Amino acid sequence: MVRNRPYGAFPWVLPRTLHSRTENTRDGYGETVDLAAFDIPLCERFFADYYGPGNAVVTLTGAFDPGTAERLVRRHFEVLPARGTAAVTEAHEPLPGAERRLTVGDPHAGSPAVAVGYRMPDPVTERGDYLAHLVLAALLGQGGQALLRRGPTAAPRVSSLSVGCGLFGLPLDTVGPDLLTLFAVHEHEHGAEDVLAALDGTLETLARHEVDAGLLRATTARWAAGALRELGDPGVRAQLLGLRESLFGEAELTQTLPELVRTGVTGEQVSRAAARLTSSHRAVVRFVPGRAAPRGAAREKATT
């Protein structure tokens, strides 16, 4: 179960705090009351609109003869009748006008925690800046030399820290508004503000001064190595190839992404990404141990 474990609401509460459009704020699993309201004709219409051949991508990985594979694909899929596809929902999300904060009671949590979400650059029109944010997230919270763990402005008294791009740590998995997220479990009631101060201080330093070249090389190499290890699993490789083809028409991006990150992101781009975050309006969600709070709108906090 997702909601019956500590901080299980994190992936859904954060976008609901930062975003405003229904398409970008609702729970990805669905509410029981909404599921109960569905009827068979509605499900049939949805299936007819979105599960036609025009929306399908077949991905094969492994050692096989391409000609034989093509014959098998045609045998099984060419007989399916073509039909129209529904228009893609517009995913544009307006930028927030102020920092938005929300406090959530978590009956399963043993310690308080804080989640922070920033809007990412558009992965299609701002691809270079998007990749720089991937590296920035790795510098902040991934690996033994993560700046929020070891740097001069490291977050104090944090028992668990993760920083990544995409709600589940998978980059380039949506054409809609994506997030750079931080999640930290801290030891005392006021630890959230310590985490935010450490984050702000680190971003300001990176915005003013380019990251050490050796640290940048080590970080991008580690990121690329991790991505390549994932691709060693044929199932993961098939999923990512099909995903990037469906979303961007670029299945090859899955193979080229590790090298793009390893050699294509400069210290100047990382500094620009850090400056972009410091000047943007973020979402901050505090998780406090105790009875679950009722769902409600996020509170905007004016920032300068």
Secondary structure, 3 states (H helix, E strand, C coil): CCCCCCCCCHHHHHHHHHCCCHHHHCCCCCCHHHHHHCCHHHHHHHHHHHCCHHHCCCCCCCCCCHHHHHHHHHHHHCCCCCCCCCCCCCCCCCCCCCEEEEEEEECCCCCCEEEEEEECCCCCCCHHHHHHHHHHHHHHHCCCCCHHHHCCCCCCCEEEEEEEECCCCCCCCCCCCCEEEEEEEECCCCHHHHHHHHHHHHHHHHHHCCCCHHHHHHHHHHHHHHHHHHHCCHHHHHHHHHHHHHHHCCCCHHHHHHHHHHHHCCHHHHHHHHHHHHCCCCEEEEEEECCCCCCCCCEEECCC
